[in-house]
Amino acid sequence: MAATDFKDYYGILGVSKTATPEEIKQAFRKLARKYHPDVNPGNKGAEAKFKEVNEAYEVLSDPDKKKKYDQFGQYWKQAGQGFPSGGGFNNSGFGVDMGGFDFSQYASFQDFINELLGGLGGAGRSNSSRAYSYSSSGPSGFNDFSYQTSSTSSGTQDSEGKISLTLSEAFHGVEKQMQIGTEIVTVRIPKGAKTGSRLRLRGKGGLNPLNQQRGDLYLKVDIQPHSFFQLEGDNFVCEVPITPDEAVLGAVIEVPTPDGTMAQVNVPAGIRSGQSLRLRGKGWHLSGSSRGDQLVKIIITVPKDISPQERDYYEKIRAIRSFNPRSNLSQIRL
């Protein structure tokens, strides 16, 4: 490889060879934001620069790779060349000036590359990871797109992101269009997805700048709260108010269900505030056609404004009432 083909990673990031890891990270983030495809749609020059910046950061942010880059310099990109014939690994097999470096310690060129890259693409090596954070406002409002990109043993880079759904979208299932870089992607979310669920988009992850392969994108589901229904495990929980007379005498009331229908619920006489009644099969979608339950939490609600006639009847009830809910409090001692 000619010296003119050598990529100066320090120059690409605009830092000195004595730059600290934090200075390297700050330089990378600044350039990544500047040249990211979201900011420069259709700009091939910016896209190439973005890949170059990622490549530089991939090496200089890893202490082992940085050390080997500093040592081997212009031979770093020989990872793409074949192994010379003859079974031996020596300087003469390349037809280029190796600068006097002794490669005889390596059994093959791939061993040299695995050592040079710290195991990127080699079996039995630990994976490396880098964190990136960008803001993207796609058609579906896929905002604050933060993701973690990891180099796998195959050299690809998987990414993780977050997608926000309403409770209705998660319950019924939904198709969403979102923008990933300059690409519009349609994502189908099946019914029954929960907060923390992960969806896999093959080939939509990070781009490995060394081999130009894209990993997978894993979307973590985040469900927005609902004003009436709350999801607890596999069950829906909702609070329904009843009047004091309904609590005393019992009643049949109608309660909304997540399916969009009203269900009749028998409230037993003497129910206490806070007790729950169960509607079986009205909860979250489980495997197959099974579902969780809907729990109706009863809240006894006292009216603030009553008519003169209602007040008269309440006073009559108070005059003849025999039940004292505080009868046992006189025995309480600390």
Buried (B, 14 or more C-beta within 10 A) or exposed (E): BEEEEEBEBBEBBBBEEEBEEEBBBBBBBEBBBEBBBBBBEEBEEBBEBBBBBBBBBBBBBBEBBBEBBEEBBBBBEBBEEEBBEEEEBEBEBBEBEBEEEEBEEBEBBBBBBBBBBBBBBBEEBEEBEBEBEBEBEBEBEBEEBBBBBBBBBEBBBBBBBBBBBEBBBBBBBBEBEBBBBEEEBEBEBEEBBBEEBEBEBEEBBBBBBBBEBBBBBBBBBBBEEBEEBBBEEBBBBBEBEBBBEBBBEBBEBEBBBBEEEEBEBEBEEEBEEEBBBEBEEBBBBEEEEEBBBBBBBBEBBEEEEEEEEEEEEBEEEEEEEEEEEEEEEEEEEE
